């Protein structure tokens, strides 16, 4: 359930924090994210509620409503950003600011 990991990171949650929100173990969250285990229906609904999405999105049956209007390149960039550290995000923001400053010249 790659979508689970992406949304969890977007929300700035650790696996432990999300686990506490839905009443499962941190190991369970990790196993769901790695596809080694599937959550029970109620847990799946609780995960969707906690992350502000639908069960269908978590199951990969539909796109995230927030990404529907994005083009393919934007979606690819967003997925890449989900797996970077906070320090790397700061560097990326500085790089983008530099690009925009050069554009204005």
N, C-alpha and C positions, 0 to 999 in steps of 0.2 A: 504494500500500500504506500507507494511513493508519495501520493497526495497527502497522506497523513503527516509524513516527515516535512514536506514542503510547508504545509499550513502551520504546523507546530512551530517551525523556525520563523515563519512570517510573523507569528504572534509573539515571538520572543520567549517561548516557553521551553523549558527543559523537558526531557522525557519524564523525569520525576514529578515535575509540577503538573504536567498533563495527567499523569497517572493518578495523582492525588485528587484532581478535579473530577475524574470519572470513576474513582474507586477501584482501580486495578493496580498491579505492581508496575514498577519501572521496567522490569524485565519483559512484561507483557507488551508494553508500548513498543519497546525495541523489537520484539518478535513480530508484532503487527507490521511495523515499518519495514522490516527485512523480509516479509512474506513467509516467515517460518511458522506463523500461527494466524488464524483468523479470529477476530473478536465475535462474541455472541451478539445477537441482534440488538439487545438492550445496550450493550457497551458501545456498539457501532452508533446507535442513535445518540448516546451520551457524548461520544467523541464529536459527532457532527454538531451537536448543540454547543459544546465547549469551544469549538473552532469556528462557529458561525457559518457553517456550510451545510450541504445536504449529504445524506447517506449515499445517494447515487454518485455524487462527486467523489467521495472517499473510495467507492468501489470502482471508480474509473469508468462509470457509465455515462457521465456527462462532464462537460467542461466546467471549470470554476466560473460562476457568473461574473466575477470580477475580471476574468481574462477573456471573455467572449469577444469583446471589441478590439482586442489587441491583435496585431498582425503576427505572423510566424516568427519574425526576428525579435520582436519585443518579448514574446513568450519565451524564446530561447534565452534571451538575456536575463529575464526574471528568474528562470530556473537556475541559471549559473549563480546568480546573486544569493540564492537560498543556501548555498554551501560555502560561504566565505566567512571568515572571522570578523568580529567587530573592527579590528584594526585594519583589515583588508578593505572593509567597507569605507572606512575613513579615507584611505588612500584612493579608492575609486571615486569618491565624492570630490576629492581635491583634483584628481585628473579631469573629471568632467567640468569642474569649475574652470580649470585651465583651458580646456577646449572651447568653452563658451566665451571666455575672455579673449582668446585669439580670434574667434569668429567676429567679435565686435570691432576688431581693429581694421 
